[in-house]
Amino acid sequence: MSNRTKRSVSAQASENQTVVQLPLSKLELMANIQASVYQFAVDMVLAVIHELMADDVTRLCGERYARGNGEQDRECYRHGSQAGVVLLGGAKHKIIKPRVRGKHDGGEVELPHYELLAGRELLSAECVRKMVLGVSTRNYGEVINAATDSFGVGKSSVSKQFIKGSKKALQTLDQRDFSEKRMVVIMIDGIEFAGEVVVAAVGIDEEGRKQILGLRHGATENAEVVGSMLSELVEQGISTTQPTLFVVDGAKALTKAIKKFWGNNALLQRCTLHKRRNILGHLNEEHKQTAAKLYDTALAEADVHHARKKLKTLLAYLKRVSPSAANSLLEAWDHLLTIHQLGIPQLLSKSLYSTNIIESAFSVARQACRNVKRWREGDMRLRWAAAGLLHAESRFNRINGYKHMGLLITKLDSEVEKAKGIDQATMAA
């Protein structure tokens, strides 16, 4: 590096006051990016291959468990599965191949699509290169053409398989059984997706593992939408008799629906990021910095009494500069410091103060559908959202501070028992 370049870098660092240094070289960074895109491409191809083979089996053997006269006309029957191999990007990838046998001679019947696909390169290095470049809209058509040429099938066939696969993803969400798990924390939020609002729920179990619970087309302000989603979660086995911490965005319809099903077993924690944005949205630019500092300082307090005291300072300030902002804070007053009240370690509490887990999962879904130009009516948004959320779920790590989940359960149980005791004393009086 020349002396002039060194002085330029030094001057720029001095001007910005902050220097961020990447731990990777440019080559390493690009290698990691390409590896991630390649893995996504491989996952996509394998998913389509499985759908194509499933269609072959259905055409040869009929619908599974179907009964009737058509059963006698079938020439083949299902015979388990076995390991198979396809070639993707110059590497062999193992798949599970369904087996089919002839009804009369018992001989093995080859699946047409597997026979076609297993003997040729499906994902060339050129296709992967185009996928890396295909982040822009104008390159997307070239990517699709390259991918479908590798398959040896038309774009319409691939499209049909994606529709079928995304429907299965949505069906998977609706049919999950949660009866064997205790969802200690349930987060619910309404997220903008493809120009409309979708309500999603994520659960955290006793081991700190996150799981997508449900998905609905609508907003948390809609009592029918949230009521329907919670009702189905209960039908899928989520217990309403065990103390549960709900982290929500604050809609009254949502709070009312939770109380309807869980009653005193529900502890509500308002999403602190939502409330922060709401409060600042009522303020002029000149007041936002002071209000934000007071708000963040209050929530940073570990002790609930100190946090409450600083929130009162914020409230007094807001009453002077913006009554509407003060009312926004008061609206969440009872549920803004629930986690403070529980007194759990900060590492875990930071993970539970907001519904960011849901937003992060939706960012994966948005990335997957970034090139969709035309959103049709019906379940298209839900199908894409479900597929994206399940893909995000497959990469979920356990929540930060998961080792303290046992303590959280103890605190929740204690807090609920305390509340029930207060209610009984009030009724007796």
N, C-alpha and C positions, 0 to 999 in steps of 0.2 A: 504494500500500500504506500503510495507517494505521500510526501509531507503535506501537500495541498489537500489531498483526500482526507488525511488524518485530521487536519485543522477543520475541514468542513464537517466531519462527523462529530468532532468535539464541540463545535459551535452549535450544531443542531441539538445535541444532547443537552447542552447548557440552556438553550432556549426553551426546550420542552420540559426540562426538569425531570423527565422520566425516561429511562432507557429500558426497553424490553428486549431481551436477548433470547432467541430460540435455542433450545438445547440440541436441535437437529440441524444438520447442514441442509442446503436446498435439495441436494440429491436424495438425502434420506427422507426429507419431507415429501417430495414427489413420489418416492417409492412407496411410502405409507399410504398416500392418497390413492395411487393406482392399485395397490393391493386391496384397499377397501372397496373400490369400484369393481374390481375383478371379482371379489367374493360375492358382491351383490348380484353381478351378472350370472355367476355360477348358480347361486341360489334360485334365481329366476328361471334359468334353463331347467334345472332339476325339478322344480315345481311343475313346469309345463309338461315335462316328460312323464311324470307320475300321472297327471291328468289324462294325457293321451293314452297311456297304457290302461288306465281305469276304463276309458271309453271302449277300448278294444275288448276288454273282458266283458263289458256289458253287452256289446254287440254279439259276441260269441255265445255267451251263457245266459243272457237275459238279466233282468233286475234281480238283485240278491233277495232271497226269501220270497220271491214272487210265487204264486200258486195259480193253478188253472190249467186249461187244455194246452196252452202254449208250452207248458213244461215238457210235454211228450215230444214236441217238435224240435227241441233243442238238440244240436249235434255235439255240444261240448258242455263240460262242467268244470267248476273251479277246483283247483288242487293245490291250495296253499300258496307258498311263495319261495323264492330262492334268491341268492345274491346274483347281481348283474353288474356290468361295467359299461360306462359310456365314456367317450373321449371328449374332454372339454378343454380348449385352450392348450392342447398338446399334453394334457395330463389325464390319467385315468381316474374316474370317480366312481365309487361304489354306490349302487342303488339297490333297492329291493324290488325284484321283478315278480309280478303275479304269475302263477302257473295255471295253465289250462290243459285239460286232456279231452280227447275225443270220447264220445259216449259209447261208441260201438267197439272200437279196438283198444281204447285206453291209452293210445299213443299221445305223446306231447304235441301240443298245437302251439306254433309260434305266434306271438303277438305281432301283427303287421308293423306297428309303429316302432316297437323295440328292434325288430329285425332291420328296419330301415335306419334307425338312429344309432344303433350300437356299432354299425360298420363304417361310420364316417365321422369326421371331425365336426362337432356341433358348434363350437365357439372358437373361432379362429383368433389369432393374435390381432388381426386387422379389425375384427369386430370389437374386441376389448379396447383397442386404441380409439375407436370411434365412440365407444361408450364414455371413455374418459373425456373426449372432446364434446360429447353430446350433452353437457350441462346447459348449453344454450339452445334456445328453441329452434333456431334455423338448422341445427345439426341433427335434430331428433329424428326426422324422417329417414336420414341416411343410416342412423343406428338401427331403426326398426327394420329397414330393408336388409341390412347386413345380418341381423339376427334371424329373420324369417328365411333368408336364403340358406343359412346354416342349418335350419331345421328341415328344409325341404318341404315346408307346408306354407300355405298362404297366410297373409296378415290377418284375414278374417278368422281363420282357425285359431291362431294364437290369441286373438282378441276374445273369442268365445271361451277359450280355456281360462283366461284371466277372469272373465266374468263369473265362470263357474267356480273358480278357486276363491274369489272374493266373497261369493255367496256362502261358501263353506266356512270361511273365516267368521262371517257374521253369525252363521248358525252355531259355530263353536262357542261364541260368546254367550249366546242365548241359552245354550244347553249345558253349561258347566255346572258341576256339582260341588258346592262349598260346604257340605254338611260335615266333612271330616276336619275342617280347619276353623280356627277362631280368628276372625278378622278383628284385630285389636284396634286398628285405625282404618277409617274409611274416608277417602278424599273425594269430593264431588265438585265439579266445576263445569261451567258452560264455556266452550271454546269456539272461536271463529274458525270455520273450516270450509274452504271453497265458497266463501261469500255468505255462508249461513252459519247458524249456531248449532252446535252439537253438545249434548250433555254427556259427560263421561264420569265413571266412578272407578277408583283404584283402591284396592285393599292392601293392607300390610299385616301379615300374620305374626304369630308369636316368635318366629325366628327372624323377623325383619325382612322377609321376602315380599316383594311387591307383585301384584297380579291385577290385570285388567278385569274388572267385575262386570261392567255393563256400559251400554252405549244407547243414546236416544237422540232422535232428531228433534230439536226444540231448545228452549231456554229454561234456566233454573227458575225464572219468574213464572213459568207455566205450571200450575199446580197439577194438572193432569199428566204432564210429561214426567215430572219428578215422582209423583205418586205411583205411576205405572212402573217406573224403573225400580223404585224401592220395593214395591210389591213383588216384582219378579225376582229380585235378589233374595227376598225372604223365601220365596218358593224354591229357589235354587239351594237353599240350605243355610244361608247366613243367619246366625242366631240373633234374636232381638232380646234375649234374656240375660246376655252377658254385657257388662259395662263396655262401651265402645266410644272411642274418641272420634268425632267427626270434624274434619277440616273442610270448611265450605267457603264459598265466595260471598255469602250473606243474603241471598234472596229470601224474602219472607216465606214464599211458598215452599221453598226447600226446607227451611227450619221447621215449618209447621208439619210437613210430611215426615220428617225424621222423628219428631216428637210423637206423631200419631203411631208409628210402628215401634219405636224403642222406648218411649216414655222417659222415665227417670234414669234408664240405663244409658242414655245418650249424653255425652258431654260435648259441647260445641266449642270449637276454636275457629274464630274468623281468620281468614287468610290475611295476614298482615300486609302483604304486598298489594292486594286488591284495595284494602282500606287506605293504604298510603296514597295510592293513585287517586282514589276517590276524593280524599281530603285535599290534596294538592290541586285537583281539577277545579275546585271552587275558589282558588286563590289567584290573585294577581301575581305577576312575575316578581315583584318586589318583596312579597311575603313568603314565597315558596321556599326559599333557602332556609329561613329561620324556622318555619314550621317543620320542614323535613328534618332539620337537625334536632329539634325538640322531640319529634316522633321517634327517630332512630335511637336517640340517647335513652329514652324511656324504655324501649323494647330491649335494649342491650343490657339492662339491669337484670341481674340474676335473681334478686329478691323481689317478690311480688309487691311488697309494701312500698319499696323504693320506686319500682316501676309505676305503680299507681299514683304516687306522689308527683312524679314527673309528667305523667299524662294529664294530671290536673293543671300543671303549669302550662302545658300545651293548650288545654281546653280554655283557660283564661285568656291566652293570647289569641286564639281563634275567635272567641266571642268579641274581642275588640276589633279585629280586622275583617272577619267574615262570619256572620251568624250561620250561614248555610254550611260552611266547613265545620263549624262547631257542632251543628246538628248531625253531620255525617259521622263525626267522632262519637257523639253520644249514642247514635243508633247501634254502634258495635260495642259500647262500653262494657256490657256484661260478659261478652265472649271474646274480648281481645287479649285477655291475660290468663286464659284457662290453663295453658301449658305452664305458665309461671306458677299458677296455683298448685299444680301437681308437683312441682319441684324436682323435675327429672334433670339429668346431666345435660349440659349445654350442647354437647356433640349430637345427642339425639334430638333435643328440642329444636335445634336449627333446621333439622330435616322436616319438622312437623309444623312449622309456623306458616307455611304457604302451600299452595297447590301446584308448585312448580313441577312436581313429578308428572302431573297430567300434561302440562304445557310442553315439557321435554319430550314426552311420548308422542304428542301431536306434531311436534316439529319433524319427527321421522316420517309420519304419515304425509305431511305437506311436501316433504322432499320427494317422496315416492310418486306423488301425483303432480309434480310441478309442471309437467308438459301436457297435462290434460287441457284441451281447449274448450270443450263443450260439455258442460254438466247437464245431464238429462234429469228429468223428474223421476220420482220414485226413490228406490233405495240406493242409487248410485253413490251418493256421498257416504252413506253408512257403510256400504261395502268397501269402498276405498279406505275409509277411516278404520274399519275393523281390521283389514289386512295390514295397514300400516302400524296400528297399535299392537297387534300380535307380533309383528316383526320387531317392534321396539321392546316388547315384553321378553322376547327371547334373549335380549342383551341386557336385561335388567340385572344390576348388582343388588346385593342386600343394602338396606338403607344405612346411611352413616349413623353410628351409635347403636347398631342392632344388638350389641352385647348388653345393653341396658333395657331391652324389651321386657325382661322379667320384672324389673323395677317399675316400669310404666304400668304393667298389668296390676301389680300390687297397689300402686297409687290410684289407678282408676277404680279398682274394687273398693278401696277405702273411701274415696271421694263419693262414690255412689251410695255406699252404706250410710255415710254421714248425711247426705242429702235426704235419704229416705227417713232417717231418724228425725231430721228437722221437720219434714212434712208430717210425720205421725204426731210429733209434739204439737205442731200447729193445729192439726185436726182435733186433738184431745182438748186443747185450750178453747 
